[in-house]
């Protein structure tokens, strides 16, 4: 038997929430993470149709005013040699722009206060502490700057994190922090093949206006409140999109049927579908209105990638053998 994370997406009480979980704003110092005013960034995401976002500055929790038009999730990007998104937690007190400037030097890690202030970090302890506080943890941009910026063996050894960023579109925009591979589906397949049940996330990693709304997580939840987002992502009831929506996802225990559509209404209804299995192997590929595939019991998992006529992408979470 395979676990289907989308089994309940047709429940009437659930709705698709457009969410981004990696945004920098509110510090307002030029060329520093979060240089644009918080309200302007939040306004822009609300206007782009987002139901929820998390402002996740490097090692610095910045509070957001409550809004009626968009849910603002607590978060921080824990920054050392590797980066972790801690969504749903407050890790230190608010810092003013001047306090941040005074504390900052060549590394964001220098101004992170508290127990994890040293360069040597027990990442498992950070994950455990975040979960204890009620948060969930995402490993950031694994292929940033170089392949395995977040080492594969480290990801295999760590436990308790919910997933990794399989697409971080901020990496497309070369900047002072360097570029690399925005995609990390290669490492995702490595983890899934090794038996790790981890989900794939897509985030803007917003630093500049060009980073706005390039990729999102479409999360099927009761609401955009944190507790409902938490429940949905921990069960895998979401997908990553750069312009496609999931119209249908059915699995009857034997056959998998998937249908996508463009996020913007269009007469175009034909897409390229690819089913990926263990080791990143291409199991099946076709072009049409949908795809139907019989999953072999020998497979450890099966996930779907869809490509639109202008390069739009959709990445489903995997169906995983129990």
C-alpha positions as CSV (number, residue, x, y, z in Angstrom):
1,X,0.0,0.0,0.0
2,X,1.0,3.6,-0.7
3,X,0.3,6.6,1.4
4,X,-1.6,9.2,-0.7
5,X,-1.2,12.8,0.8
6,X,-4.0,14.1,-1.4
7,X,-6.7,11.7,-0.3
8,X,-8.8,14.4,1.4
9,X,-8.4,17.3,-1.0
10,X,-12.0,17.0,-2.1
11,X,-13.4,17.6,1.4
12,X,-15.7,20.5,1.4
13,X,-14.2,22.0,4.5
14,X,-10.8,22.3,2.8
15,X,-9.6,25.1,0.4
16,X,-6.4,25.7,-1.5
17,X,-4.3,28.3,0.2
18,X,-1.5,30.1,-1.7
19,X,1.5,30.4,0.7
20,X,5.1,31.5,0.6
21,X,7.3,30.5,3.5
22,X,10.6,32.3,2.8
23,X,10.5,36.1,2.7
24,X,12.9,38.8,3.9
25,X,11.5,42.2,4.9
26,X,11.3,44.8,7.6
27,X,14.9,45.4,8.5
28,X,15.1,48.4,6.1
29,X,18.9,48.7,5.7
30,X,20.1,48.7,2.1
31,X,21.8,45.5,0.9
32,X,20.8,43.7,4.1
33,X,18.3,40.9,4.2
34,X,14.9,42.4,4.5
35,X,15.8,45.9,3.2
36,X,12.3,46.7,2.0
37,X,9.5,47.9,4.4
38,X,7.4,45.2,5.9
39,X,4.1,46.7,5.0
40,X,5.0,47.2,1.4
41,X,6.2,43.6,1.0
42,X,3.1,42.2,2.7
43,X,0.8,44.5,0.6
44,X,2.5,43.1,-2.5
45,X,2.0,39.5,-1.5
46,X,-1.6,40.2,-0.6
47,X,-2.2,41.8,-4.0
48,X,-0.6,38.8,-5.7
49,X,-3.3,36.6,-4.1
50,X,-1.5,35.0,-1.3
51,X,-3.5,33.7,1.7
52,X,-0.5,33.4,4.0
53,X,3.2,34.2,4.1
54,X,6.1,33.9,6.6
55,X,8.6,36.7,7.0
56,X,11.8,34.7,7.8
57,X,14.8,37.1,8.3
58,X,18.2,35.6,9.0
59,X,18.5,34.8,12.7
60,X,16.2,37.7,13.6
61,X,12.5,37.5,14.4
62,X,10.6,40.6,13.3
63,X,7.0,40.8,14.4
64,X,4.3,41.6,11.9
65,X,1.0,43.5,12.5
66,X,-2.0,41.3,12.2
67,X,-3.9,41.7,8.9
68,X,-7.4,40.8,7.8
69,X,-6.4,40.2,4.1
70,X,-3.5,37.8,4.7
71,X,-2.3,35.4,7.4
72,X,1.2,36.3,8.7
73,X,3.0,33.2,10.0
74,X,5.8,33.6,12.5
75,X,9.2,32.4,11.3
76,X,13.0,32.8,11.1
77,X,15.7,31.6,8.9
78,X,18.3,29.9,11.1
79,X,21.6,30.7,9.4
80,X,24.9,29.0,9.8
81,X,26.9,26.9,7.2
82,X,23.5,25.5,6.4
83,X,20.1,27.3,6.6
84,X,16.8,26.1,8.1
85,X,13.4,27.7,8.0
86,X,11.7,27.5,11.4
87,X,8.0,28.2,10.7
88,X,5.8,29.0,13.6
89,X,8.4,30.0,16.2
90,X,9.9,33.1,17.8
91,X,13.6,32.6,18.4
92,X,14.7,35.9,19.7
93,X,13.4,39.4,20.6
94,X,12.7,42.1,18.0
95,X,15.8,44.0,17.0
96,X,15.6,47.6,15.7
97,X,17.4,48.5,12.5
98,X,20.1,50.2,14.4
99,X,20.6,47.3,16.8
100,X,20.8,44.9,13.9
101,X,23.3,47.2,12.1
102,X,25.5,47.3,15.3
103,X,25.5,43.6,15.7
104,X,26.0,42.7,12.1
105,X,29.5,42.2,10.5
106,X,30.5,39.8,7.7
107,X,28.1,37.1,8.7
108,X,24.5,37.0,9.7
109,X,25.3,34.3,12.2
110,X,27.2,36.8,14.3
111,X,24.1,38.5,15.5
112,X,22.0,35.5,16.3
113,X,21.4,35.6,20.1
114,X,20.8,32.8,22.5
115,X,21.9,29.2,23.0
116,X,23.0,28.7,19.4
117,X,25.3,31.7,19.1
118,X,28.5,29.8,18.3
119,X,29.7,28.8,14.8
120,X,29.5,25.1,15.8
121,X,25.9,24.1,15.7
122,X,24.1,20.9,16.5
123,X,21.4,21.1,13.8
124,X,19.5,18.2,15.3
125,X,19.2,20.2,18.5
126,X,17.9,23.2,16.6
127,X,15.3,21.1,14.8
128,X,14.2,19.4,18.1
129,X,13.9,22.8,19.8
130,X,11.9,24.2,17.0
131,X,9.5,21.3,17.0
132,X,9.2,21.6,20.8
133,X,8.1,25.2,20.3
134,X,5.3,24.1,17.9
135,X,7.1,24.9,14.7
136,X,7.9,22.9,11.6
137,X,11.3,22.9,9.9
138,X,12.3,23.1,6.2
139,X,15.9,22.7,5.0
140,X,16.8,25.6,2.7
141,X,18.1,25.8,-0.8
142,X,20.2,22.6,-0.7
143,X,22.0,23.4,-4.0
144,X,22.7,27.1,-3.4
145,X,26.2,28.2,-4.4
146,X,27.3,24.6,-5.0
147,X,25.6,21.2,-5.3
148,X,24.9,19.8,-1.8
149,X,25.3,23.2,-0.1
150,X,23.3,21.3,2.4
151,X,25.2,18.0,2.4
152,X,23.1,15.0,1.4
153,X,24.6,12.8,4.2
154,X,23.7,15.5,6.8
155,X,20.1,15.6,5.5
156,X,19.9,11.8,5.7
157,X,21.1,11.8,9.3
158,X,18.9,14.6,10.6
159,X,15.4,13.7,11.7
160,X,12.2,15.7,12.5
161,X,12.3,18.2,9.6
162,X,9.2,18.2,7.4
163,X,10.9,18.8,4.1
164,X,13.4,20.6,1.9
165,X,13.1,23.5,-0.6
166,X,13.0,21.7,-4.0
167,X,12.7,25.1,-5.7
168,X,14.1,28.3,-4.4
169,X,13.6,30.9,-7.2
170,X,15.6,33.6,-5.4
171,X,18.7,31.6,-6.6
172,X,17.8,32.5,-10.2
173,X,18.6,36.1,-9.4
174,X,22.4,36.4,-9.1
175,X,23.2,38.7,-6.2
176,X,25.8,39.4,-3.5
177,X,25.2,36.0,-2.0
178,X,25.9,34.0,-5.1
179,X,23.8,31.8,-7.2
180,X,23.6,28.0,-8.0
181,X,20.9,25.5,-8.7
182,X,17.4,26.7,-7.8
183,X,16.2,23.2,-8.2
184,X,17.0,20.4,-5.7
185,X,14.7,17.6,-6.9
186,X,17.9,15.5,-7.4
187,X,18.6,15.6,-3.6
188,X,14.9,15.1,-2.9
189,X,14.9,11.9,-4.9
190,X,18.0,10.8,-3.1
191,X,16.3,11.3,0.3
192,X,13.1,9.6,-0.8
193,X,15.0,6.7,-2.2
194,X,16.9,6.3,1.1
195,X,13.6,6.0,2.9
196,X,13.3,9.5,4.3
197,X,9.6,10.7,4.2
198,X,10.2,14.4,3.4
199,X,8.1,16.8,1.4
200,X,9.1,19.3,-1.3
201,X,8.5,23.1,-0.8
202,X,8.9,26.0,-3.3
203,X,9.7,29.5,-2.0
204,X,10.6,32.9,-3.4
205,X,13.4,33.6,-0.9
206,X,12.3,37.2,-1.4
207,X,15.0,39.8,-1.0
208,X,14.2,42.1,-4.0
209,X,11.1,43.0,-5.9
210,X,12.2,40.8,-8.8
211,X,11.8,37.8,-6.4
212,X,8.1,38.4,-5.8
213,X,5.6,35.6,-6.6
214,X,7.8,33.4,-8.8
215,X,6.9,30.2,-7.0
216,X,4.4,29.2,-4.3
217,X,3.1,26.4,-2.2
218,X,-0.6,25.5,-2.8
219,X,-1.7,24.1,0.6
220,X,-5.1,22.4,1.0
221,X,-6.2,23.5,4.5
222,X,-9.2,24.5,6.5
223,X,-7.9,28.1,6.6
224,X,-4.7,30.1,6.3
225,X,-4.2,30.1,10.1
226,X,-1.0,28.6,11.3
227,X,-2.6,25.6,13.0
228,X,-4.4,24.6,9.8
229,X,-1.3,25.2,7.6
230,X,0.7,23.1,10.1
231,X,-1.8,20.2,9.9
232,X,-1.8,20.3,6.1
233,X,2.0,20.4,5.5
234,X,2.7,17.7,8.0
235,X,0.4,15.4,6.1
236,X,1.8,16.5,2.7
237,X,-1.4,18.0,1.4
238,X,0.2,20.6,-0.8
239,X,2.1,21.0,-4.0
240,X,4.7,23.5,-5.5
241,X,3.6,25.7,-8.4
242,X,5.1,28.3,-10.8
243,X,1.8,28.8,-12.6
244,X,-0.1,25.5,-12.8
245,X,-2.9,24.3,-10.5
246,X,-3.8,20.8,-9.5
247,X,-7.3,20.0,-11.0
248,X,-7.4,16.3,-10.1
249,X,-5.3,13.8,-8.1
250,X,-6.8,10.4,-7.6
251,X,-5.2,7.2,-6.4
252,X,-7.4,4.0,-6.1
253,X,-4.7,1.8,-4.7
254,X,-3.6,0.7,-8.2
255,X,-3.8,3.6,-10.7
256,X,-2.7,7.2,-10.3
257,X,-4.6,9.8,-12.2
258,X,-3.5,13.5,-12.3
259,X,-4.8,16.5,-14.2
260,X,-3.4,20.0,-14.1
261,X,-4.6,23.4,-15.4
262,X,-3.2,26.9,-15.8
263,X,-3.6,29.1,-12.8
264,X,-4.9,31.9,-15.2
265,X,-8.0,30.8,-17.1
266,X,-7.1,29.7,-20.6
267,X,-8.2,27.5,-23.5
268,X,-4.9,25.6,-23.1
269,X,-5.5,22.2,-21.4
270,X,-2.6,20.1,-22.7
271,X,0.5,19.6,-20.6
272,X,3.6,17.4,-20.3
273,X,3.3,14.9,-17.4
274,X,6.3,13.0,-16.0
275,X,6.1,10.4,-13.2
276,X,9.3,10.0,-11.2
277,X,10.2,7.0,-9.1
278,X,12.9,5.6,-6.9
279,X,16.4,7.0,-7.7
280,X,14.9,9.8,-9.7
281,X,14.0,7.3,-12.5
282,X,11.5,8.5,-15.1
283,X,8.7,5.9,-14.9
284,X,6.3,7.3,-17.4
285,X,5.9,10.4,-19.6
286,X,3.1,11.7,-21.8
287,X,1.5,14.8,-23.1
288,X,-2.2,15.4,-22.9
289,X,-5.1,16.6,-20.7
290,X,-4.2,14.3,-17.9
291,X,-2.1,11.2,-17.1
292,X,-3.0,7.8,-15.7
293,X,-0.4,5.4,-14.5
294,X,-0.5,2.0,-12.7
295,X,2.1,2.1,-9.9
296,X,4.2,-1.0,-9.5
297,X,4.4,-2.4,-6.0
298,X,8.2,-2.5,-6.4
299,X,8.4,1.3,-6.4
300,X,9.2,3.1,-3.1
301,X,7.4,6.2,-4.2
302,X,6.0,8.0,-7.2
303,X,5.8,11.8,-7.7
304,X,4.5,13.9,-10.6
305,X,6.0,16.8,-12.4
306,X,3.9,18.8,-14.9
307,X,5.1,21.4,-17.4
308,X,3.0,24.0,-19.1
309,X,3.3,25.6,-22.6
310,X,5.4,28.5,-21.3
311,X,7.5,26.6,-18.9
312,X,5.1,26.7,-15.9
313,X,5.7,23.9,-13.5
314,X,3.9,21.9,-10.9
315,X,5.5,19.4,-8.5
316,X,3.3,17.1,-6.5
317,X,4.3,15.4,-3.2
318,X,5.1,11.7,-3.6
319,X,2.9,8.8,-3.0
320,X,5.1,6.8,-0.6
321,X,5.0,3.1,0.2
322,X,3.8,2.6,3.8
